[in-house]
Amino acid sequence: MSTYAIPTSDLTVRRHTAQIALPVRRPTAATYRRRRLVVGGILAFMTVSAGLAVNEVLAGASGVTASAAVAGAAPVRSTVTAQPGDTLWAIARVHHGDIDLDRYLDRLITLNGGPSIQVGQAVVLP
């Protein structure tokens, strides 16, 4: 194997100093609007996701919110025992108080599963 030595006087280094001017394209206003819309959507998604994650942590595995978990037992509803000849309309007239009679009667029907009652039935009052 032989080694060749290249004399430095034979080497010529050429430097190209010419620069090519490329046209600069600035983004349009519509491009900036699209970018802002995308970034805003991503930030909104991240905010909603973080809120849901915090809610999941506070609610725990039971699915009940932290404030509802310590609220205590549900209020006890008062009832009236239906007598012969009683109707929900008659019971509503006696017990509606300051509430509009029609609204009270609608709620009474909803709570008791329909407009008919039986003698001896415990009628749940709103």
CNS distance restraints for C-alpha pairs under 8 A (distance, minus, plus):
assign (resid   6 and name CA) (resid  10 and name CA) 7.63 0.50 0.50
assign (resid   7 and name CA) (resid  11 and name CA) 7.45 0.50 0.50
assign (resid  27 and name CA) (resid  31 and name CA) 5.92 0.50 0.50
assign (resid  27 and name CA) (resid  32 and name CA) 7.05 0.50 0.50
assign (resid  28 and name CA) (resid  32 and name CA) 6.63 0.50 0.50
assign (resid  29 and name CA) (resid  33 and name CA) 6.26 0.50 0.50
assign (resid  30 and name CA) (resid  34 and name CA) 6.19 0.50 0.50
assign (resid  31 and name CA) (resid  35 and name CA) 6.18 0.50 0.50
assign (resid  32 and name CA) (resid  36 and name CA) 6.13 0.50 0.50
assign (resid  33 and name CA) (resid  37 and name CA) 6.10 0.50 0.50
assign (resid  34 and name CA) (resid  38 and name CA) 6.17 0.50 0.50
assign (resid  35 and name CA) (resid  39 and name CA) 6.14 0.50 0.50
assign (resid  36 and name CA) (resid  40 and name CA) 5.86 0.50 0.50
assign (resid  37 and name CA) (resid  41 and name CA) 6.04 0.50 0.50
assign (resid  38 and name CA) (resid  42 and name CA) 6.19 0.50 0.50
assign (resid  39 and name CA) (resid  43 and name CA) 6.15 0.50 0.50
assign (resid  40 and name CA) (resid  44 and name CA) 6.07 0.50 0.50
assign (resid  41 and name CA) (resid  45 and name CA) 6.08 0.50 0.50
assign (resid  42 and name CA) (resid  46 and name CA) 6.16 0.50 0.50
assign (resid  43 and name CA) (resid  47 and name CA) 6.09 0.50 0.50
assign (resid  44 and name CA) (resid  48 and name CA) 6.19 0.50 0.50
assign (resid  45 and name CA) (resid  49 and name CA) 6.05 0.50 0.50
assign (resid  46 and name CA) (resid  50 and name CA) 6.03 0.50 0.50
assign (resid  47 and name CA) (resid  51 and name CA) 6.18 0.50 0.50
assign (resid  48 and name CA) (resid  52 and name CA) 6.19 0.50 0.50
assign (resid  49 and name CA) (resid  53 and name CA) 6.14 0.50 0.50
assign (resid  50 and name CA) (resid  54 and name CA) 6.16 0.50 0.50
assign (resid  51 and name CA) (resid  55 and name CA) 6.15 0.50 0.50
assign (resid  52 and name CA) (resid  56 and name CA) 6.10 0.50 0.50
assign (resid  53 and name CA) (resid  57 and name CA) 6.25 0.50 0.50
assign (resid  54 and name CA) (resid  58 and name CA) 6.16 0.50 0.50
assign (resid  55 and name CA) (resid  59 and name CA) 5.84 0.50 0.50
assign (resid  55 and name CA) (resid  65 and name CA) 7.50 0.50 0.50
assign (resid  56 and name CA) (resid  60 and name CA) 5.79 0.50 0.50
assign (resid  56 and name CA) (resid  61 and name CA) 7.61 0.50 0.50
assign (resid  56 and name CA) (resid  63 and name CA) 7.61 0.50 0.50
assign (resid  58 and name CA) (resid  65 and name CA) 6.50 0.50 0.50
assign (resid  58 and name CA) (resid  66 and name CA) 5.63 0.50 0.50
assign (resid  59 and name CA) (resid  63 and name CA) 5.48 0.50 0.50
assign (resid  59 and name CA) (resid  64 and name CA) 5.22 0.50 0.50
assign (resid  59 and name CA) (resid  65 and name CA) 4.25 0.50 0.50
assign (resid  59 and name CA) (resid  66 and name CA) 5.23 0.50 0.50
assign (resid  60 and name CA) (resid  64 and name CA) 7.24 0.50 0.50
assign (resid  60 and name CA) (resid  65 and name CA) 7.73 0.50 0.50
assign (resid  64 and name CA) (resid  68 and name CA) 6.34 0.50 0.50
assign (resid  64 and name CA) (resid  69 and name CA) 6.17 0.50 0.50
assign (resid  65 and name CA) (resid  69 and name CA) 6.23 0.50 0.50
assign (resid  66 and name CA) (resid  70 and name CA) 6.95 0.50 0.50
assign (resid  67 and name CA) (resid  71 and name CA) 6.47 0.50 0.50
assign (resid  68 and name CA) (resid  72 and name CA) 7.89 0.50 0.50
assign (resid  77 and name CA) (resid 124 and name CA) 6.70 0.50 0.50
assign (resid  77 and name CA) (resid 125 and name CA) 6.66 0.50 0.50
assign (resid  77 and name CA) (resid 126 and name CA) 7.20 0.50 0.50
assign (resid  78 and name CA) (resid 124 and name CA) 6.19 0.50 0.50
assign (resid  78 and name CA) (resid 125 and name CA) 5.70 0.50 0.50
assign (resid  78 and name CA) (resid 126 and name CA) 7.78 0.50 0.50
assign (resid  79 and name CA) (resid 122 and name CA) 5.78 0.50 0.50
assign (resid  79 and name CA) (resid 123 and name CA) 5.25 0.50 0.50
assign (resid  79 and name CA) (resid 124 and name CA) 4.45 0.50 0.50
assign (resid  79 and name CA) (resid 125 and name CA) 5.51 0.50 0.50
assign (resid  80 and name CA) (resid 122 and name CA) 5.53 0.50 0.50
assign (resid  80 and name CA) (resid 123 and name CA) 5.09 0.50 0.50
assign (resid  80 and name CA) (resid 124 and name CA) 6.64 0.50 0.50
assign (resid  80 and name CA) (resid 125 and name CA) 7.29 0.50 0.50
assign (resid  81 and name CA) (resid 119 and name CA) 7.74 0.50 0.50
assign (resid  81 and name CA) (resid 120 and name CA) 5.50 0.50 0.50
assign (resid  81 and name CA) (resid 121 and name CA) 5.52 0.50 0.50
assign (resid  81 and name CA) (resid 122 and name CA) 4.53 0.50 0.50
assign (resid  81 and name CA) (resid 123 and name CA) 5.95 0.50 0.50
assign (resid  82 and name CA) (resid  86 and name CA) 5.98 0.50 0.50
assign (resid  82 and name CA) (resid  87 and name CA) 7.95 0.50 0.50
assign (resid  82 and name CA) (resid 117 and name CA) 7.34 0.50 0.50
assign (resid  82 and name CA) (resid 118 and name CA) 6.75 0.50 0.50
assign (resid  82 and name CA) (resid 119 and name CA) 5.10 0.50 0.50
assign (resid  82 and name CA) (resid 120 and name CA) 5.02 0.50 0.50
assign (resid  82 and name CA) (resid 121 and name CA) 5.32 0.50 0.50
assign (resid  82 and name CA) (resid 122 and name CA) 6.40 0.50 0.50
assign (resid  82 and name CA) (resid 123 and name CA) 6.56 0.50 0.50
assign (resid  83 and name CA) (resid 119 and name CA) 5.30 0.50 0.50
assign (resid  83 and name CA) (resid 120 and name CA) 6.18 0.50 0.50
assign (resid  84 and name CA) (resid 119 and name CA) 5.56 0.50 0.50
assign (resid  86 and name CA) (resid  90 and name CA) 6.34 0.50 0.50
assign (resid  86 and name CA) (resid  91 and name CA) 7.02 0.50 0.50
assign (resid  86 and name CA) (resid 119 and name CA) 7.85 0.50 0.50
assign (resid  87 and name CA) (resid  91 and name CA) 6.29 0.50 0.50
assign (resid  87 and name CA) (resid 116 and name CA) 7.47 0.50 0.50
assign (resid  87 and name CA) (resid 117 and name CA) 6.99 0.50 0.50
assign (resid  88 and name CA) (resid  92 and name CA) 5.93 0.50 0.50
assign (resid  88 and name CA) (resid 105 and name CA) 7.10 0.50 0.50
assign (resid  88 and name CA) (resid 108 and name CA) 7.25 0.50 0.50
assign (resid  88 and name CA) (resid 109 and name CA) 7.37 0.50 0.50
assign (resid  88 and name CA) (resid 115 and name CA) 6.82 0.50 0.50
assign (resid  88 and name CA) (resid 116 and name CA) 7.43 0.50 0.50
assign (resid  88 and name CA) (resid 117 and name CA) 7.39 0.50 0.50
assign (resid  89 and name CA) (resid  93 and name CA) 6.24 0.50 0.50
assign (resid  89 and name CA) (resid 105 and name CA) 6.61 0.50 0.50
assign (resid  90 and name CA) (resid  94 and name CA) 6.52 0.50 0.50
assign (resid  91 and name CA) (resid  95 and name CA) 6.22 0.50 0.50
assign (resid  92 and name CA) (resid  96 and name CA) 5.38 0.50 0.50
assign (resid  92 and name CA) (resid 101 and name CA) 6.77 0.50 0.50
assign (resid  92 and name CA) (resid 104 and name CA) 6.52 0.50 0.50
assign (resid  92 and name CA) (resid 105 and name CA) 5.68 0.50 0.50
assign (resid  92 and name CA) (resid 108 and name CA) 7.45 0.50 0.50
assign (resid  93 and name CA) (resid 101 and name CA) 6.77 0.50 0.50
assign (resid  96 and name CA) (resid 100 and name CA) 7.17 0.50 0.50
assign (resid  96 and name CA) (resid 101 and name CA) 6.04 0.50 0.50
assign (resid  96 and name CA) (resid 104 and name CA) 5.99 0.50 0.50
assign (resid  99 and name CA) (resid 103 and name CA) 7.17 0.50 0.50
assign (resid  99 and name CA) (resid 104 and name CA) 6.37 0.50 0.50
assign (resid 100 and name CA) (resid 104 and name CA) 6.16 0.50 0.50
assign (resid 101 and name CA) (resid 105 and name CA) 6.04 0.50 0.50
assign (resid 102 and name CA) (resid 106 and name CA) 6.18 0.50 0.50
assign (resid 103 and name CA) (resid 107 and name CA) 6.26 0.50 0.50
assign (resid 104 and name CA) (resid 108 and name CA) 6.08 0.50 0.50
assign (resid 104 and name CA) (resid 126 and name CA) 7.34 0.50 0.50
assign (resid 105 and name CA) (resid 109 and name CA) 6.16 0.50 0.50
assign (resid 106 and name CA) (resid 110 and name CA) 6.26 0.50 0.50
assign (resid 107 and name CA) (resid 111 and name CA) 6.11 0.50 0.50
assign (resid 107 and name CA) (resid 126 and name CA) 6.53 0.50 0.50
assign (resid 108 and name CA) (resid 112 and name CA) 6.23 0.50 0.50
assign (resid 108 and name CA) (resid 124 and name CA) 7.18 0.50 0.50
assign (resid 108 and name CA) (resid 125 and name CA) 6.20 0.50 0.50
assign (resid 108 and name CA) (resid 126 and name CA) 6.24 0.50 0.50
assign (resid 109 and name CA) (resid 113 and name CA) 6.16 0.50 0.50
assign (resid 109 and name CA) (resid 114 and name CA) 5.02 0.50 0.50
assign (resid 109 and name CA) (resid 115 and name CA) 5.28 0.50 0.50
assign (resid 110 and name CA) (resid 114 and name CA) 6.24 0.50 0.50
assign (resid 111 and name CA) (resid 124 and name CA) 6.45 0.50 0.50
assign (resid 111 and name CA) (resid 125 and name CA) 7.62 0.50 0.50
assign (resid 111 and name CA) (resid 126 and name CA) 7.43 0.50 0.50
assign (resid 112 and name CA) (resid 123 and name CA) 6.51 0.50 0.50
assign (resid 112 and name CA) (resid 124 and name CA) 6.32 0.50 0.50
assign (resid 117 and name CA) (resid 121 and name CA) 6.70 0.50 0.50
assign (resid 117 and name CA) (resid 123 and name CA) 7.76 0.50 0.50
